[in-house]
């Protein structure tokens, strides 16, 4: 069996728009991850897998697990939770809770999301922890993070308070942000709230610190973070038109730098890339030889219409290759995967798309076997049955 590789131009893909080469973004962030959620395309990854202190961005994991508990009935937004001495002891970002308070889950969620309350995070953590402790919840969060594909995260507390070994990568935070958006569409609008004045306590503390929410760039979340060790970071998301972009940055040196870099990344992601129709389902992209079939060839096509995110600066063709093992032995069923279409776009990860048969091919009879035998002889010896007699 041989692997066939064929380079294809844009025309072979029935391209419906001009494609162009992208411009890589240089960011001052220590680590960054930018993901087009609509098309599943990673646009930027700088130190994205490095485990780093996440500061308050790790509260997103606390929120995710609270949303899960509500969704599966273990907790209700109307539940009233007590405030422990441990929860009330936290400084920094806060709802200013004390041990006399009894707070609804709904208010606690807003306290974490809008006010970044360390105390609110701990109250939720203790309620959901297997042993009623924040440390126990940290172990549970780490296990759940692994299940979600977040392989570079270890969480030891619910708030992101500086602690040895408490780390997350920007890629993991991007995965988590996307899951919050996709898994909990009913709750996700909480991230766009710009103000929450809990019990009228400390009115000056009622504003959401997320700067992108007020920029008019389609941003609707998610969470800021800052500690001296982590620097200034942000896990954000924005929608423009039919596209949603998720981004995570960390290690900036000021609130202003964080805000400016966030806006720059959002504008770059939406303006330097665009969706394009690349291939139509059912359109034959390539042809493969068939072994022992009623037909000598079968067409290869994509199973669904293929629409990709592409850079938009200089006119260019799509660089694509069709790869399959051939000839392909009959029987073949329409829709059966026979190979892959591998697409390379400058500055973006390689995209692999399954190629399937465009028709059924049954096992052939005597004539098909003779044709196959002739092909074997030709490939091995350079002649087919009857060739010697004819030469004589």
TORKOL-4160 file (C-alpha; in steps of 0.2 Angstrom, whole numbers, padded with zeros to 4 digits, m for minus):
392
<pt num="1" X="0000" Y="0000" Z="0000"/>
<pt num="2" X="0006" Y="0017" Z="m0005"/>
<pt num="3" X="0003" Y="0034" Z="0003"/>
<pt num="4" X="m0002" Y="0047" Z="m0011"/>
<pt num="5" X="0000" Y="0065" Z="m0007"/>
<pt num="6" X="m0007" Y="0078" Z="m0019"/>
<pt num="7" X="m0005" Y="0097" Z="m0017"/>
<pt num="8" X="m0020" Y="0107" Z="m0022"/>
<pt num="9" X="m0023" Y="0125" Z="m0026"/>
<pt num="10" X="m0038" Y="0136" Z="m0020"/>
<pt num="11" X="m0047" Y="0131" Z="m0036"/>
<pt num="12" X="m0048" Y="0113" Z="m0031"/>
<pt num="13" X="m0057" Y="0117" Z="m0015"/>
<pt num="14" X="m0070" Y="0128" Z="m0024"/>
<pt num="15" X="m0064" Y="0143" Z="m0014"/>
<pt num="16" X="m0077" Y="0156" Z="m0013"/>
<pt num="17" X="m0066" Y="0171" Z="m0007"/>
<pt num="18" X="m0049" Y="0178" Z="m0008"/>
<pt num="19" X="m0037" Y="0171" Z="0005"/>
<pt num="20" X="m0022" Y="0180" Z="0012"/>
<pt num="21" X="m0007" Y="0178" Z="0023"/>
<pt num="22" X="m0008" Y="0183" Z="0041"/>
<pt num="23" X="0002" Y="0194" Z="0052"/>
<pt num="24" X="0008" Y="0186" Z="0068"/>
<pt num="25" X="0004" Y="0197" Z="0084"/>
<pt num="26" X="0018" Y="0201" Z="0096"/>
<pt num="27" X="0012" Y="0203" Z="0113"/>
<pt num="28" X="0020" Y="0210" Z="0129"/>
<pt num="29" X="0010" Y="0197" Z="0140"/>
<pt num="30" X="0021" Y="0184" Z="0148"/>
<pt num="31" X="0009" Y="0171" Z="0142"/>
<pt num="32" X="m0006" Y="0172" Z="0130"/>
<pt num="33" X="m0019" Y="0161" Z="0122"/>
<pt num="34" X="m0031" Y="0167" Z="0108"/>
<pt num="35" X="m0044" Y="0155" Z="0102"/>
<pt num="36" X="m0058" Y="0158" Z="0089"/>
<pt num="37" X="m0072" Y="0148" Z="0097"/>
<pt num="38" X="m0083" Y="0148" Z="0081"/>
<pt num="39" X="m0071" Y="0139" Z="0070"/>
<pt num="40" X="m0060" Y="0130" Z="0084"/>
<pt num="41" X="m0044" Y="0139" Z="0078"/>
<pt num="42" X="m0030" Y="0144" Z="0089"/>
<pt num="43" X="m0024" Y="0161" Z="0083"/>
<pt num="44" X="m0010" Y="0164" Z="0096"/>
<pt num="45" X="m0001" Y="0153" Z="0109"/>
<pt num="46" X="0013" Y="0161" Z="0118"/>
<pt num="47" X="0020" Y="0151" Z="0133"/>
<pt num="48" X="0002" Y="0144" Z="0133"/>
<pt num="49" X="0006" Y="0128" Z="0141"/>
<pt num="50" X="0017" Y="0135" Z="0155"/>
<pt num="51" X="0009" Y="0133" Z="0172"/>
<pt num="52" X="0009" Y="0150" Z="0180"/>
<pt num="53" X="0001" Y="0158" Z="0195"/>
<pt num="54" X="m0017" Y="0163" Z="0189"/>
<pt num="55" X="m0022" Y="0175" Z="0203"/>
<pt num="56" X="m0041" Y="0178" Z="0203"/>
<pt num="57" X="m0043" Y="0170" Z="0185"/>
<pt num="58" X="m0043" Y="0153" Z="0194"/>
<pt num="59" X="m0060" Y="0158" Z="0202"/>
<pt num="60" X="m0067" Y="0153" Z="0185"/>
<pt num="61" X="m0065" Y="0135" Z="0190"/>
<pt num="62" X="m0074" Y="0138" Z="0206"/>
<pt num="63" X="m0088" Y="0146" Z="0196"/>
<pt num="64" X="m0088" Y="0132" Z="0184"/>
<pt num="65" X="m0090" Y="0119" Z="0197"/>
<pt num="66" X="m0104" Y="0129" Z="0206"/>
<pt num="67" X="m0113" Y="0130" Z="0189"/>
<pt num="68" X="m0111" Y="0111" Z="0187"/>
<pt num="69" X="m0119" Y="0108" Z="0205"/>
<pt num="70" X="m0134" Y="0119" Z="0200"/>
<pt num="71" X="m0136" Y="0111" Z="0184"/>
<pt num="72" X="m0136" Y="0093" Z="0191"/>
<pt num="73" X="m0147" Y="0098" Z="0206"/>
<pt num="74" X="m0134" Y="0097" Z="0220"/>
<pt num="75" X="m0136" Y="0115" Z="0224"/>
<pt num="76" X="m0149" Y="0129" Z="0220"/>
<pt num="77" X="m0147" Y="0147" Z="0216"/>
<pt num="78" X="m0159" Y="0150" Z="0231"/>
<pt num="79" X="m0149" Y="0140" Z="0243"/>
<pt num="80" X="m0143" Y="0150" Z="0258"/>
<pt num="81" X="m0125" Y="0147" Z="0264"/>
<pt num="82" X="m0116" Y="0151" Z="0280"/>
<pt num="83" X="m0100" Y="0161" Z="0281"/>
<pt num="84" X="m0086" Y="0152" Z="0290"/>
<pt num="85" X="m0073" Y="0161" Z="0300"/>
<pt num="86" X="m0060" Y="0155" Z="0287"/>
<pt num="87" X="m0071" Y="0163" Z="0273"/>
<pt num="88" X="m0073" Y="0179" Z="0282"/>
<pt num="89" X="m0055" Y="0181" Z="0286"/>
<pt num="90" X="m0050" Y="0185" Z="0268"/>
<pt num="91" X="m0044" Y="0202" Z="0262"/>
<pt num="92" X="m0041" Y="0208" Z="0245"/>
<pt num="93" X="m0056" Y="0208" Z="0233"/>
<pt num="94" X="m0071" Y="0205" Z="0244"/>
<pt num="95" X="m0090" Y="0205" Z="0247"/>
<pt num="96" X="m0086" Y="0211" Z="0265"/>
<pt num="97" X="m0095" Y="0196" Z="0272"/>
<pt num="98" X="m0094" Y="0191" Z="0291"/>
<pt num="99" X="m0099" Y="0176" Z="0301"/>
<pt num="100" X="m0116" Y="0183" Z="0304"/>
<pt num="101" X="m0121" Y="0183" Z="0286"/>
<pt num="102" X="m0131" Y="0170" Z="0277"/>
<pt num="103" X="m0130" Y="0173" Z="0258"/>
<pt num="104" X="m0139" Y="0165" Z="0243"/>
<pt num="105" X="m0130" Y="0156" Z="0230"/>
<pt num="106" X="m0136" Y="0168" Z="0217"/>
<pt num="107" X="m0128" Y="0183" Z="0227"/>
<pt num="108" X="m0112" Y="0173" Z="0230"/>
<pt num="109" X="m0110" Y="0169" Z="0211"/>
<pt num="110" X="m0112" Y="0188" Z="0207"/>
<pt num="111" X="m0100" Y="0191" Z="0221"/>
<pt num="112" X="m0087" Y="0180" Z="0213"/>
<pt num="113" X="m0090" Y="0185" Z="0195"/>
<pt num="114" X="m0093" Y="0204" Z="0197"/>
<pt num="115" X="m0084" Y="0208" Z="0213"/>
<pt num="116" X="m0070" Y="0195" Z="0212"/>
<pt num="117" X="m0074" Y="0191" Z="0230"/>
<pt num="118" X="m0062" Y="0180" Z="0239"/>
<pt num="119" X="m0074" Y="0177" Z="0253"/>
<pt num="120" X="m0088" Y="0172" Z="0242"/>
<pt num="121" X="m0077" Y="0160" Z="0233"/>
<pt num="122" X="m0073" Y="0151" Z="0249"/>
<pt num="123" X="m0091" Y="0150" Z="0255"/>
<pt num="124" X="m0095" Y="0141" Z="0238"/>
<pt num="125" X="m0080" Y="0130" Z="0240"/>
<pt num="126" X="m0084" Y="0124" Z="0257"/>
<pt num="127" X="m0102" Y="0120" Z="0252"/>
<pt num="128" X="m0096" Y="0110" Z="0238"/>
<pt num="129" X="m0081" Y="0102" Z="0245"/>
<pt num="130" X="m0081" Y="0083" Z="0250"/>
<pt num="131" X="m0074" Y="0087" Z="0267"/>
<pt num="132" X="m0081" Y="0104" Z="0269"/>
<pt num="133" X="m0064" Y="0113" Z="0268"/>
<pt num="134" X="m0057" Y="0124" Z="0254"/>
<pt num="135" X="m0042" Y="0112" Z="0253"/>
<pt num="136" X="m0053" Y="0098" Z="0249"/>
<pt num="137" X="m0062" Y="0108" Z="0236"/>
<pt num="138" X="m0045" Y="0112" Z="0228"/>
<pt num="139" X="m0041" Y="0094" Z="0226"/>
<pt num="140" X="m0059" Y="0091" Z="0218"/>
<pt num="141" X="m0056" Y="0106" Z="0206"/>
<pt num="142" X="m0039" Y="0099" Z="0201"/>
<pt num="143" X="m0047" Y="0082" Z="0197"/>
<pt num="144" X="m0061" Y="0090" Z="0187"/>
<pt num="145" X="m0049" Y="0101" Z="0178"/>
<pt num="146" X="m0040" Y="0085" Z="0172"/>
<pt num="147" X="m0056" Y="0078" Z="0166"/>
<pt num="148" X="m0059" Y="0094" Z="0156"/>
<pt num="149" X="m0043" Y="0092" Z="0147"/>
<pt num="150" X="m0034" Y="0105" Z="0158"/>
<pt num="151" X="m0017" Y="0096" Z="0160"/>
<pt num="152" X="m0007" Y="0111" Z="0166"/>
<pt num="153" X="m0017" Y="0116" Z="0181"/>
<pt num="154" X="m0016" Y="0112" Z="0199"/>
<pt num="155" X="m0028" Y="0121" Z="0211"/>
<pt num="156" X="m0025" Y="0122" Z="0230"/>
<pt num="157" X="m0038" Y="0135" Z="0234"/>
<pt num="158" X="m0054" Y="0143" Z="0227"/>
<pt num="159" X="m0050" Y="0161" Z="0225"/>
<pt num="160" X="m0032" Y="0161" Z="0217"/>
<pt num="161" X="m0025" Y="0168" Z="0233"/>
<pt num="162" X="m0006" Y="0166" Z="0231"/>
<pt num="163" X="m0001" Y="0149" Z="0237"/>
<pt num="164" X="0013" Y="0137" Z="0233"/>
<pt num="165" X="0009" Y="0125" Z="0219"/>
<pt num="166" X="m0007" Y="0134" Z="0213"/>
<pt num="167" X="m0005" Y="0136" Z="0194"/>
<pt num="168" X="m0014" Y="0136" Z="0178"/>
<pt num="169" X="m0009" Y="0139" Z="0160"/>
<pt num="170" X="m0016" Y="0152" Z="0149"/>
<pt num="171" X="m0022" Y="0137" Z="0137"/>
<pt num="172" X="m0031" Y="0129" Z="0152"/>
<pt num="173" X="m0039" Y="0145" Z="0156"/>
<pt num="174" X="m0044" Y="0147" Z="0138"/>
<pt num="175" X="m0052" Y="0129" Z="0138"/>
<pt num="176" X="m0061" Y="0133" Z="0154"/>
<pt num="177" X="m0068" Y="0150" Z="0147"/>
<pt num="178" X="m0074" Y="0141" Z="0132"/>
<pt num="179" X="m0083" Y="0127" Z="0142"/>
<pt num="180" X="m0091" Y="0141" Z="0153"/>
<pt num="181" X="m0098" Y="0149" Z="0138"/>
<pt num="182" X="m0103" Y="0133" Z="0129"/>
<pt num="183" X="m0109" Y="0123" Z="0144"/>
<pt num="184" X="m0119" Y="0136" Z="0154"/>
<pt num="185" X="m0127" Y="0148" Z="0142"/>
<pt num="186" X="m0141" Y="0152" Z="0154"/>
<pt num="187" X="m0128" Y="0158" Z="0168"/>
<pt num="188" X="m0115" Y="0165" Z="0156"/>
<pt num="189" X="m0123" Y="0182" Z="0155"/>
<pt num="190" X="m0118" Y="0185" Z="0173"/>
<pt num="191" X="m0101" Y="0188" Z="0167"/>
<pt num="192" X="m0107" Y="0204" Z="0157"/>
<pt num="193" X="m0114" Y="0212" Z="0172"/>
<pt num="194" X="m0104" Y="0228" Z="0176"/>
<pt num="195" X="m0111" Y="0231" Z="0194"/>
<pt num="196" X="m0117" Y="0222" Z="0209"/>
<pt num="197" X="m0120" Y="0232" Z="0225"/>
<pt num="198" X="m0122" Y="0218" Z="0238"/>
<pt num="199" X="m0133" Y="0223" Z="0252"/>
<pt num="200" X="m0127" Y="0241" Z="0249"/>
<pt num="201" X="m0110" Y="0237" Z="0257"/>
<pt num="202" X="m0096" Y="0248" Z="0252"/>
<pt num="203" X="m0104" Y="0256" Z="0236"/>
<pt num="204" X="m0087" Y="0260" Z="0229"/>
<pt num="205" X="m0084" Y="0241" Z="0228"/>
<pt num="206" X="m0098" Y="0238" Z="0217"/>
<pt num="207" X="m0090" Y="0239" Z="0200"/>
<pt num="208" X="m0084" Y="0225" Z="0189"/>
<pt num="209" X="m0065" Y="0227" Z="0186"/>
<pt num="210" X="m0065" Y="0219" Z="0169"/>
<pt num="211" X="m0060" Y="0233" Z="0158"/>
<pt num="212" X="m0066" Y="0226" Z="0141"/>
<pt num="213" X="m0084" Y="0226" Z="0146"/>
<pt num="214" X="m0085" Y="0245" Z="0143"/>
<pt num="215" X="m0074" Y="0246" Z="0127"/>
<pt num="216" X="m0088" Y="0243" Z="0114"/>
<pt num="217" X="m0079" Y="0229" Z="0106"/>
<pt num="218" X="m0092" Y="0215" Z="0109"/>
<pt num="219" X="m0084" Y="0209" Z="0125"/>
<pt num="220" X="m0095" Y="0200" Z="0137"/>
<pt num="221" X="m0083" Y="0192" Z="0150"/>
<pt num="222" X="m0074" Y="0184" Z="0159"/>
<pt num="223" X="m0062" Y="0187" Z="0174"/>
<pt num="224" X="m0047" Y="0198" Z="0178"/>
<pt num="225" X="m0033" Y="0193" Z="0190"/>
<pt num="226" X="m0019" Y="0201" Z="0199"/>
<pt num="227" X="m0006" Y="0197" Z="0211"/>
<pt num="228" X="0012" Y="0203" Z="0213"/>
<pt num="229" X="0019" Y="0187" Z="0207"/>
<pt num="230" X="0006" Y="0184" Z="0193"/>
<pt num="231" X="0006" Y="0202" Z="0187"/>
<pt num="232" X="m0010" Y="0208" Z="0178"/>
<pt num="233" X="m0020" Y="0196" Z="0168"/>
<pt num="234" X="m0037" Y="0193" Z="0160"/>
<pt num="235" X="m0048" Y="0179" Z="0153"/>
<pt num="236" X="m0059" Y="0187" Z="0141"/>
<pt num="237" X="m0072" Y="0184" Z="0127"/>
<pt num="238" X="m0079" Y="0195" Z="0114"/>
<pt num="239" X="m0092" Y="0193" Z="0100"/>
<pt num="240" X="m0092" Y="0202" Z="0083"/>
<pt num="241" X="m0104" Y="0196" Z="0070"/>
<pt num="242" X="m0105" Y="0177" Z="0069"/>
<pt num="243" X="m0088" Y="0175" Z="0078"/>
<pt num="244" X="m0083" Y="0173" Z="0096"/>
<pt num="245" X="m0065" Y="0175" Z="0102"/>
<pt num="246" X="m0059" Y="0169" Z="0118"/>
<pt num="247" X="m0042" Y="0175" Z="0125"/>
<pt num="248" X="m0031" Y="0174" Z="0140"/>
<pt num="249" X="m0016" Y="0185" Z="0144"/>
<pt num="250" X="m0006" Y="0186" Z="0160"/>
<pt num="251" X="0010" Y="0194" Z="0167"/>
<pt num="252" X="0006" Y="0212" Z="0162"/>
<pt num="253" X="0014" Y="0226" Z="0173"/>
<pt num="254" X="m0001" Y="0237" Z="0175"/>
<pt num="255" X="m0020" Y="0238" Z="0174"/>
<pt num="256" X="m0018" Y="0250" Z="0159"/>
<pt num="257" X="m0007" Y="0238" Z="0150"/>
<pt num="258" X="m0019" Y="0224" Z="0153"/>
<pt num="259" X="m0033" Y="0234" Z="0146"/>
<pt num="260" X="m0024" Y="0240" Z="0131"/>
<pt num="261" X="m0017" Y="0223" Z="0127"/>
<pt num="262" X="m0034" Y="0215" Z="0129"/>
<pt num="263" X="m0042" Y="0228" Z="0116"/>
<pt num="264" X="m0027" Y="0226" Z="0104"/>
<pt num="265" X="m0029" Y="0207" Z="0104"/>
<pt num="266" X="m0048" Y="0207" Z="0101"/>
<pt num="267" X="m0046" Y="0220" Z="0087"/>
<pt num="268" X="m0032" Y="0209" Z="0079"/>
<pt num="269" X="m0042" Y="0193" Z="0081"/>
<pt num="270" X="m0057" Y="0200" Z="0072"/>
<pt num="271" X="m0049" Y="0211" Z="0059"/>
<pt num="272" X="m0034" Y="0200" Z="0053"/>
<pt num="273" X="m0044" Y="0184" Z="0051"/>
<pt num="274" X="m0060" Y="0180" Z="0042"/>
<pt num="275" X="m0071" Y="0164" Z="0039"/>
<pt num="276" X="m0071" Y="0157" Z="0021"/>
<pt num="277" X="m0080" Y="0143" Z="0012"/>
<pt num="278" X="m0066" Y="0131" Z="0007"/>
<pt num="279" X="m0075" Y="0115" Z="0001"/>
<pt num="280" X="m0093" Y="0109" Z="m0002"/>
<pt num="281" X="m0099" Y="0092" Z="0004"/>
<pt num="282" X="m0101" Y="0081" Z="m0011"/>
<pt num="283" X="m0089" Y="0090" Z="m0022"/>
<pt num="284" X="m0075" Y="0078" Z="m0028"/>
<pt num="285" X="m0058" Y="0084" Z="m0022"/>
<pt num="286" X="m0048" Y="0069" Z="m0028"/>
<pt num="287" X="m0049" Y="0052" Z="m0035"/>
<pt num="288" X="m0042" Y="0036" Z="m0028"/>
<pt num="289" X="m0039" Y="0020" Z="m0037"/>
<pt num="290" X="m0050" Y="0005" Z="m0032"/>
<pt num="291" X="m0043" Y="m0013" Z="m0029"/>
<pt num="292" X="m0055" Y="m0028" Z="m0034"/>
<pt num="293" X="m0070" Y="m0017" Z="m0037"/>
<pt num="294" X="m0084" Y="m0015" Z="m0049"/>
<pt num="295" X="m0077" Y="0003" Z="m0052"/>
<pt num="296" X="m0059" Y="0007" Z="m0055"/>
<pt num="297" X="m0059" Y="0023" Z="m0045"/>
<pt num="298" X="m0069" Y="0032" Z="m0031"/>
<pt num="299" X="m0071" Y="0050" Z="m0028"/>
<pt num="300" X="m0065" Y="0058" Z="m0011"/>
<pt num="301" X="m0075" Y="0072" Z="m0004"/>
<pt num="302" X="m0078" Y="0081" Z="0013"/>
<pt num="303" X="m0093" Y="0075" Z="0023"/>
<pt num="304" X="m0099" Y="0092" Z="0028"/>
<pt num="305" X="m0096" Y="0109" Z="0020"/>
<pt num="306" X="m0079" Y="0116" Z="0025"/>
<pt num="307" X="m0078" Y="0133" Z="0032"/>
<pt num="308" X="m0061" Y="0139" Z="0039"/>
<pt num="309" X="m0054" Y="0154" Z="0047"/>
<pt num="310" X="m0040" Y="0162" Z="0036"/>
<pt num="311" X="m0028" Y="0176" Z="0038"/>
<pt num="312" X="m0033" Y="0192" Z="0027"/>
<pt num="313" X="m0018" Y="0202" Z="0021"/>
<pt num="314" X="m0010" Y="0195" Z="0005"/>
<pt num="315" X="m0019" Y="0186" Z="m0009"/>
<pt num="316" X="m0014" Y="0167" Z="m0008"/>
<pt num="317" X="m0021" Y="0150" Z="m0012"/>
<pt num="318" X="m0025" Y="0137" Z="0001"/>
<pt num="319" X="m0010" Y="0125" Z="0003"/>
<pt num="320" X="m0019" Y="0108" Z="0004"/>
<pt num="321" X="m0014" Y="0090" Z="0002"/>
<pt num="322" X="m0024" Y="0074" Z="0000"/>
<pt num="323" X="m0017" Y="0059" Z="0009"/>
<pt num="324" X="m0024" Y="0041" Z="0008"/>
<pt num="325" X="m0017" Y="0023" Z="0007"/>
<pt num="326" X="m0021" Y="0016" Z="m0010"/>
<pt num="327" X="m0027" Y="0008" Z="m0020"/>
<pt num="328" X="m0042" Y="0005" Z="m0009"/>
<pt num="329" X="m0049" Y="m0012" Z="m0008"/>
<pt num="330" X="m0068" Y="m0015" Z="m0012"/>
<pt num="331" X="m0081" Y="m0015" Z="m0005"/>
<pt num="332" X="m0082" Y="0003" Z="m0001"/>
<pt num="333" X="m0097" Y="0012" Z="0006"/>
<pt num="334" X="m0102" Y="0030" Z="0002"/>
<pt num="335" X="m0097" Y="0041" Z="0017"/>
<pt num="336" X="m0083" Y="0029" Z="0022"/>
<pt num="337" X="m0067" Y="0038" Z="0028"/>
<pt num="338" X="m0053" Y="0034" Z="0015"/>
<pt num="339" X="m0041" Y="0048" Z="0019"/>
<pt num="340" X="m0037" Y="0066" Z="0025"/>
<pt num="341" X="m0037" Y="0083" Z="0018"/>
<pt num="342" X="m0022" Y="0092" Z="0026"/>
<pt num="343" X="m0023" Y="0111" Z="0025"/>
<pt num="344" X="m0009" Y="0123" Z="0030"/>
<pt num="345" X="m0012" Y="0142" Z="0032"/>
<pt num="346" X="0002" Y="0153" Z="0036"/>
<pt num="347" X="0003" Y="0157" Z="0055"/>
<pt num="348" X="m0011" Y="0145" Z="0060"/>
<pt num="349" X="m0011" Y="0127" Z="0065"/>
<pt num="350" X="m0012" Y="0113" Z="0053"/>
<pt num="351" X="m0030" Y="0108" Z="0049"/>
<pt num="352" X="m0034" Y="0089" Z="0046"/>
<pt num="353" X="m0051" Y="0085" Z="0038"/>
<pt num="354" X="m0058" Y="0068" Z="0035"/>
<pt num="355" X="m0061" Y="0063" Z="0017"/>
<pt num="356" X="m0074" Y="0051" Z="0013"/>
<pt num="357" X="m0080" Y="0040" Z="m0002"/>
<pt num="358" X="m0093" Y="0049" Z="m0013"/>
<pt num="359" X="m0101" Y="0033" Z="m0019"/>
<pt num="360" X="m0103" Y="0014" Z="m0016"/>
<pt num="361" X="m0091" Y="0002" Z="m0024"/>
<pt num="362" X="m0095" Y="m0016" Z="m0024"/>
<pt num="363" X="m0083" Y="m0031" Z="m0025"/>
<pt num="364" X="m0081" Y="m0035" Z="m0043"/>
<pt num="365" X="m0082" Y="m0051" Z="m0052"/>
<pt num="366" X="m0071" Y="m0061" Z="m0064"/>
<pt num="367" X="m0067" Y="m0045" Z="m0075"/>
<pt num="368" X="m0062" Y="m0035" Z="m0060"/>
<pt num="369" X="m0050" Y="m0049" Z="m0053"/>
<pt num="370" X="m0042" Y="m0050" Z="m0070"/>
<pt num="371" X="m0040" Y="m0031" Z="m0071"/>
<pt num="372" X="m0032" Y="m0032" Z="m0053"/>
<pt num="373" X="m0020" Y="m0046" Z="m0058"/>
<pt num="374" X="m0015" Y="m0036" Z="m0074"/>
<pt num="375" X="m0011" Y="m0021" Z="m0063"/>
<pt num="376" X="m0001" Y="m0031" Z="m0051"/>
<pt num="377" X="0009" Y="m0039" Z="m0066"/>
<pt num="378" X="0012" Y="m0022" Z="m0073"/>
<pt num="379" X="0017" Y="m0014" Z="m0057"/>
<pt num="380" X="0029" Y="m0029" Z="m0053"/>
<pt num="381" X="0036" Y="m0034" Z="m0071"/>
<pt num="382" X="0031" Y="m0020" Z="m0083"/>
<pt num="383" X="0019" Y="m0031" Z="m0093"/>
<pt num="384" X="0001" Y="m0037" Z="m0092"/>
<pt num="385" X="m0006" Y="m0054" Z="m0097"/>
<pt num="386" X="m0005" Y="m0057" Z="m0116"/>
<pt num="387" X="0008" Y="m0044" Z="m0118"/>
<pt num="388" X="0022" Y="m0056" Z="m0123"/>
<pt num="389" X="0011" Y="m0066" Z="m0136"/>
<pt num="390" X="0007" Y="m0049" Z="m0144"/>
<pt num="391" X="0025" Y="m0044" Z="m0145"/>
<pt num="392" X="0029" Y="m0061" Z="m0153"/>
